[in-house]
Amino acid sequence: MDDDKQDETPTTKRRVYDLPTELVERIVEFQKDKGLPSEVEAARRLLDQALKSRDSRETLVGRFLSKLVPGSEPSDSAATVLVGHPLV
């Protein structure tokens, strides 16, 4: 195996949740309404939106700092974190 790939941290984690049928139906309806390719993407967006509404200044700053990469513009990192955020 390539050493570079071994050192990479995965960007996703697999989880399995049991959800009430009614909630799954609502997720599927959201998926259809938004034209999303999968239930998984619909669930990701819904969870992300809900969790963003709980953010504090500290979590936003932390997320911004984690997105900073050497040689990039800080405004790009800020845009990644803040554009479309429900609290901004």
Secondary structure, 3 states (H helix, E strand, C coil): CCHHHHHCCCCCCCCCCCCCHHHHHHHHHHHHHHCCCCHHHHHHHHHHHHHHCCCCHHHHHHHHHHHCCCCCCHHHHHHHHHCCCCCC
